[in-house]
Amino acid sequence: MIDDLDLGFDEAERGEKGRHRRGFVNKRKRKSGGRGKTVLALLLALVLLGGIGGGAFYGFDRIQNYFVTPDFEGAGTSEVTVEIKQGALIADMADALYTAGVVKSSKAFVEAAADNSRSKNIQPGTYKLRKEMSGEHAVTALLDLKNRIVNGITIPEGRTAKNIYKLLSEKTKIPVKEFETAAKDPIGLGVPDWWFKRSDGKKVTPSIEGFLFPDTYEIPPKATAETVLKQMVDNFLSVTGTMQFADRVQKERGGITPYEALIVASLAQAEAGNKDDLGKVARVAYNRVYGDFQCNCLEMDVTVNYYLESIGRPTKASKDMTDAELDDPKNPYNRKLKGLPPTPIDNPGKQAMEGAMAPPPGKWLFFVAIDKQGHSAFADTYEQHQANEARAREAGII
């Protein structure tokens, strides 16, 4: 008789696991029609066990475990840390808690989350919890931000990978060398290989530059260089996926690839002195490389500075750069080379990527900062640009 009863919760639960994002399987609705069957099955089991004599209580206890969710009582015992990953479903959280010994069964947490409408507010991060907590106590603990271990670091927009490694090392005490080693395999860190394609025929050597999305990150305990960089790449993929960056670039930008648009976003991030101008600077880059600019080159000094930083030399203001630095034949980021540089030159933020994905229309080929807020004036011709430079000198900007 027992073999004929439906004991398939785990299989059903796991079958639905992938369908709900940041939500939970609503077991209450599924159970509403089945409680009568459960009671009937228990009564039948009692009748059968009633004729067995002294083993009745033992048998009933075993059967009851099939119908009652295994759960601990109370707020738990010894302390334990549990990581709730970005994008985790309620079922994923339940599995993590069960594996760590926090709850007696995944089902106990799933049902407690279903009973608490605030469970959808559980945030990713690392939490101090206790072993052997009831499902209800576990949900309550995850909703209490005092239990969340905060070890945050903010990565500003436009920092190079090399600079980011230094920031991360200062926060985590992980040596810079370990970040550099982990970064040598961007595909292993989660960057899909299709990102490293260009339409201009230039060879691509996969680089992590551009894929370390600037944001505030919570560094989990016992993090490694690899796990931290993966976290940043995952965020990049999430943000660009929501933006539909790759799809829109391929549809709207005249045949250039998402990687080339990412390079343009990094140039805009480095050159624009004000967020209002990010899209316009991106348009200038497109016009210079793919338009009627005399050399089809960028002639942007920021690419020179990127090279100087990459070889361990100090960066410079444009007015301090020598002719040899501005046009160094050994520099693969030479400002006079045709086309876009080999890689992004920093890690752009969302607004810079939006500017490169959908820049405003314009025939601008030149720009110069004209006020202390960093706004630039844009020009179609060199004569217009000279007039803008005169305005900039009057304002004491150049």
N, C-alpha and C positions, 0 to 999 in steps of 0.2 A: 504493500500500500504506500509506504513512504517513497519508494522509488518512482511512483506514478505522480507524485506531487510536483508542482512547478517550483523549482529551486533555482531559476535562471537569472537572478538579479544581476550578477556580475556581467554576464554576457550581454544582457540588454543594456545595462548602463554603459558599457564600453562601446557598444555599437552606436550609441547616440552621442558619444563624447565629442566628436569632431564637428557636430552640427551647430553648437551653441557657443558664441563668442562673448566672453565676459558675462555669461548668463548661466543658467542651470537647467537641468532637466526637470520639468515639473512633474514630480512623482505623485503629487497629491491627486491630480486629475486621473492619472492612470490607476491609482489605487481605489478610487471611489466605487468602482463597480466590482472590486475584488475582495473587499473586506468581508462580505458575507460568505464568500467561498473560503476565505482563510479561517473564519470562525467555525464554519461547517467542518473543514478539514481537521481542526483541533478537536472538535467534539467527537468526530469519528475516531480520531486517534485515542481519545480518552476512553471511549467505549471499548476499543480493542485492548487497550492497556489495562483496563479495569479487570479483565479476565486473566491477567497474567500474574496477579498477586504482588509479592514484595518488590518486583522490579518496576512497578508502575511509575513511581515518582522519578526514578532515574530515566526511564524511557520518555516520560513527558518532558523532562528537562532537555533532553536531546532534541526532541521534535520541536519544542518551543524555540530553540535557537535558529531554526530554519525560518521562522516567521517574525521574530523580534529582532530589530536591528541591533547588532553588537555595538555597545557603546560603553565608555567609561563613565563614572560619576564624578562630579566635582571639578575643581579648577586645576588639577594635575599635581605632579610631583617635581622631579628635578628639571632644571632649565635646559632648553635646547634651542638652537637657531635654525630657522627654516627660511629658504628663499622662495618667494612667490615671483615667478618670472613674468616679464612683460608679455601681455596678451594671454595670460593663463586663463583657462576656463575654470568654472567651479569644480569640475571633475578633475582637472589637472591639479588644482590646489588640494583637493581631497587626497589624491594619490601622493603628493609631496608630504602632506601631514601624516598619512598612514605610514609611509616609508620611514619617517623620522620618529615614529612611535608616539606622536601627539594624540591621534585618535585611534580608537579600537578598530574602526572600519571606515573605508571611504564613504560608504553609504550613510554612516552617522553624520558626517560633515555635510554631505549633499542634502540630506533631509533638513538639517538645522539651517542651512543656507536658504532652503526653500521657504522655511518658516520666518525668515528675517528679511524683510523687504530691503534693508540697507546693505545686504550682502553684495549687491552689485557695485557698491562703493569701495570694495576692498582693493587696495592699491598694490602694484608690484613693489617689491623690495625685500629686504631681509628683516625678519622679525624674531624677537626674543619670546619664545613660548615655553610651555611646559609639557613634559611627557604625561601621557595618560589623562588628557583632558576630555571632557564630554564634548560632543559635537557642538552643542550650544555655546559652551565656554570658548571653544576654539574660534567660532565665528565672531563672538564678542571681542576676543583678544586681537583678532586681525583688524577689526574696525577701530581699535584704540591706537591712535598714532603714537602714543607714548611707548608702545611695544616695538615700534619700527626703528631699526638701527639706521641712523642718518650719518652718512660719510660722503657728503656731496662735493662735487667739483664742477665749476662752470668753465666750459671751453668757449672762448669768444669766437665770433665769426672772423674768418679771414686769416687764421693762424696756419702756419705750415705744419706738416706732420712732424718735422724736427722740433719745432717749438712746442707742439702738443706733447711730445714725449717728455720734455723737460717739466711741463706743468704736471703731467700725470706722475712722474717720478717723485716730484716734491711732495705730492699728496699721498702717494701709496708706499713710498720708499722702495719701489721696484726699480732696479737700475735702468737707466736709459737704454743701455745695450740690449736688455731683454725686450724692450719695445721695438727697437730697431730690428732685432732678429725675428720677432713675430711678424713684423710688417713686411718681411721679404716675400711672404706668400699671401697676397691679398685675396686670392681665390679661396685659399684655405680658411681665411677669416670670414668668408661668406659672400664676397663680391662675385656675382655671377659672371662667367667668362664672356658672356655676350656684351658686357659693358665695354670691353677692351677692343672695340672695332672703330675704324675710321673710314671715312669716305674719300679721303684725299690721297690714299695710297701710302701714307707714312706708316712705318712699322711701329707697332705698339709693344712696349715692354711693360707688363702689368705693374702698376704702382698703387700704393694705398692712398696717395695724395688725392684729395678731393672727396674721399669716401668716409672721412672721420667727421661725422656731422656735429657742428657746434651746438651745444646744448648743456643743460645741467644734468650731471649723471650721479647716481648713487653707486659708490664702489662697494661691492659686497665684501665681507670678511674673507680672508684667504684668497683674494683675487690674484690672478696671474696677468702678465702682460697680454697674453693671448685672449683671456676672457674679457678684459677691459676693452681691447680693440674690437673684439667681436660685438660687444655691446654697442659700440659707436657705429659700426657698420650696419648692424640690425636696425638701428634708429634711422640711418640714412635710407635704407631700403624701405622702411615704413613710411617715412616722410615723402620720398619721391614717388612711392606707389600711390599714396593718397592724392598727390598732385597730378598723377598720370604723366609725370615728366617725360619718361621715355616715349610713350605713345604719342603725346602731343608734339614732341620735337620731331619725330619721324614723319608725322602728318603735316606739320605746319612750317618746318624750317628748311624746306627746299632740298631735302636729300642728305643733310648732314646727320651725323649719328648722335645719340644721347651723350656719348663720351666727349665729342667735340663741343656740344652745348655745355657740358659740365666744365670744360676748359674755359669757355667764354664766361661762364658764371664766376669762375675763380678770378679771371682778369677784371671783371666788373667789380668784384668784391675788393680787390686790391686798389683799383684806380678811383672808384667813386668816393668822394669825400662826404657824400650825403646819401641816405637811402633813397631819396626822391630821384636820384640820377642813375640808379643801378641799371634800369632797363635801357636808358639812353646810351650809357657806356657800352653795354652789350651790343647795341645797334651799331655803334662806331666800330667795334671789333669785327662784326659781321661785314660791314661795308668795306673795311680796309682789306680784309682777307679775301672776300668773295665778290667785292664790287669793283669800282673803277679807280681805286687808289693806285698810285704809280708803280709801287713795288709789290702789291698784294701781300704786304707784310704788316706786322702790328706797329712797330716803332713805339712800343710802350716800355718805359724804363723799368717797370716792375718786374719784367721777365729777367732783366739783368740782375736785379737784387735777389731774385729767387736763386739764381745760379751762384751768386756770391755767398749766400747763406749756405747753400748745399755743399760748398767746398770749404766751409769754415772761415770765410772772410767776412768782415763787417759790411753791413748794407750801408748805402749812401743816399743822400738827397740827390735828385737829378742834376742839380747845378754843380755838384761836387764830383760827378762821374767823369773819368777821363775818356778820351776818344778810344783808347785801347780797350777800356772796359765796355764802352757802348757798342763796339763792333769787334768783339773778340771771336776769331774764327774757330777757336776751340770750344766756345760756349754753345751747347745745343739749344740754349734758350736765347740765342742772339736775336736782338730786336729787329734786325734787318733780314732775317731768314724768311723765305716765303711761307705763308700758311700759319697755322696755329702751332704753339710749342708742343713738345712731346707729351706733356702731362699737364694736369691742372697745376697751378702755382700756389695754391692754398686750399683750404677747406671752406667753401662758401656756405652761407646760410640760406634759408628758404627764400627770402626776398630776392637775393641775387640769382638763385636758380629760376625763380619766377620771371625775372627780367630777361634771362637768357632763353627761356622757353617761349616767352611771348613779349618780345621787346616792342616798344612803340614804333610806329612808322617814322621814317626820316632818312635823309640822305647825308647825315652828318659824317664828317671824316676827322674832325678836330674838336677838342674840348680843353678848357682850362678853368681852374678854380678862380672864382671872382669875389668871394666873400669869406669871412672868417667862420661861417657855418658850414663851409665846404661845398656850397652849391657851385656848379660849373655852368659856363656858357658854351653852347655847341654851335659849330659852324660847318657849312657845306664846302666852303672854299678857304684857301690859305689866307686870302685877303681879309675875309671876315674873321678868321682866327686871329690875325694880327691886331685887328681892332679890339677883339676880346682880351688879348694879352695886354693891350694898353689900359683897358679898364681894370685889369687885375693889378697892374703896377700902380695905378692911381689909388687903389684900395690897400696897397701895401702887402699884397698876397704873394707876388713874385718880384 
